[in-house]
Amino acid sequence: MNEINRELKGYTASGTSISLGFSAPRRMAGHITSGPISMSDFYGAKSHIAIVAATVYLSTSFISGYIKDYYGSGSHLGSLSTSAGVYIPSSGDTSNSLTEREVLACYTEDSIYSSTNDFYLILAGQIYAQNTFTGIKELSPFGSTTGMGTRALADATFSSATGGIGTRDQWKWTGLPSRWNGGTRYIHWY
């Protein structure tokens, strides 16, 4: 239970109160609504983010999802849950300190010149921290796979950059079935 609490960034000391009935653990396990839940629901699960997707039209594409300080304007494209999972632990540190990576962007892009849809995940880059997750999956409030489904990091094109929104690592998946068009999306790490 302490491991679950740390993953949810709720860890303060050994023995901190937590219950499988609390809303944050239920979201992490992919069971947002009522229903039975067990410890096995957490195997391989990590923190998650809830994105309320917004869409912007550019001259060449539609972008839907969340981008922090979109184009450096100080405004956000979409919104990100402020509860569990806004920061992704990246080194397995037991206190979740100094080794977390902020989610800077998570969105889909639909080119108007082709039928290709791309999915982007951008985390704050930290050269001293290693990833402890191998992929992401989009789950519905009931825990079933939806939308972009499961995506392995190994299947993405990876790049790093600095400047603009800061040091960052980007994963890009191509050839997806569709882009997001609004609503809340739950992205889990595994």
N, C-alpha and C positions, 0 to 999 in steps of 0.2 A: 504494500500500500504506500510505503514511503517512496518507492521508485515511481509509482504513478503520480504521487503528489509532486515530486521533483520535475517530472516530465511536464506537468501542468504549470510549472513555475510557482507553485504554492508552497514550496518547501521552505521552512524556517528552522526547524529543529526536528530531531528524531521524535516520533510520537505525535506530530502535528495532526489534529483531527481531520479525518477525511472519511467519506462514506460513498459506497457505490451508488447511493441514491442522490448524491449531490449532482447538480447540473453539469459542472465542468467535467467530471469523469464520464458521465453519460455521453457528452458530446465527443470526448476523445475516443470512446469505444464505438462511436457511430450509432448510438441509440439516443437520439435527441428527445424523442417522445417517451411515453410510458411503455412499460413492458419489461420482461425479465432480462437480467444482466448478470454476467458472471465474470470471474477473473480471466477465463479463457478468451473473452472478448478483447483483452488488452495485449495478448501475445503479439509481439511485433508492432504494436501500435505506438505512435509517438504523438506529439502535440499536433494540433490542427489549426487551421484558420477558417473563419466564416467570412466569405466575401459577399458583399452586396454589390453586384456587378453594375457598372454604368458603361455607357457606350459613347464613343466619339467618332465622328466621320472625318477622315483625312482625305486628301486628294486622291490617294491610291488604295485606301483600305478602311475597314471598320475595326476599331479596337474596343474590346469589351472586357471589363474586369476591374482590377485595382492597380493603380500606379501611384506611389507616394510622390507628392509634389510634382505633379504631371508637368513636364516641360519646364521644371524649375519655377513655376508660377506661384507655388505655395498652395495650390489647390490640389485636391485628390481626384483621381478618376476612380469612382466607386469608393467603398469604405471597407475597412477591415475590422473584425471583431476585436474589442479591447480586452477580451477575457483570455482564455488559454490559447497558446500557440502563436502569438504575434512574433515571438522570437523562437528560433529553432536551435536547440542545443546542438553544438557541432563537435564536441570533444568528449562527451560522456562525463564531464565534470560533475561531481555529486552535488555541488551547491549551485549549479547553473550560473556561475559568475565568470565574467570576462571572456567566455568562450561561446557566446551565443551570436546568432546571425539574424539580423532583422530582415523581415520580409519587405523588400522594396517594391516588388511588383509581382503580380500573378494575373495573367490575362490571355485572351485569345485574339488573334489577328486574322482577318478575312480579306484577302486581296481582291480588288474588284476586277483585276485583269486575269485571274485564274480561279480555279476551283479549290486551290490549296488553302487550308486553314492551319495556322500555326498556334502553338501553345507555349507561353513563356513563363519561366519561374526565375526571378532575380532576387538574390540574397546579398546582404552586405558582405563584402569580401573581408576575410581576416586571414592573413597569410600564415599565422601560427596555429590555426584551428583546422582540424580535419572533419569531414562530414561523417556523421554516424548514421545517416539514412541512405538508402539505396534507390529510393523512388518515392513517388507520390500517387495517391489515388483519390478520386472524387467520389464521395459517398453521399447518399441522400440522408435525410434525418432519420430514416429507419434502418440505416446501415447497409443498404444495397448499393451496388456500383451504378453510377449514372454518368451522363455527360462524357467527359474526357476519359473516364475509366481509370485503369491503372497504367502508370507510365514509369518505366525504369530509367534511372539517370544514365545508364549505359547506352540507352537508345536515343539520347538527346545530343545535339551539337552543343559543346561547351565553349564558353569564352569568358575572359576576364577583362575589365576595363577600369579606368580611373577618370576622375573629372565629372562634371555635371552633378549627378546625385551621389558622387563619392565612389570609393573602391567597391566593386561589385563583381559577383560571379553570376553568369547567366546560362541557363539551360533552355534550349529551344527544340521542341518536337514539331515535326512537319507531317503533312498528309493526314490531318485529323478529319473526322466526319462532319463537323460543324463548328461554328463559333458560339460562344455564349451570347445570349440576347436579353440578359437581365435576370433578376431574381437572386436568391441567396445560394451560394455554392460552398460546400464543405470540402476542404482539401486536407487530407491526412498524410502523414509522413510514415514511411516504413523502412 
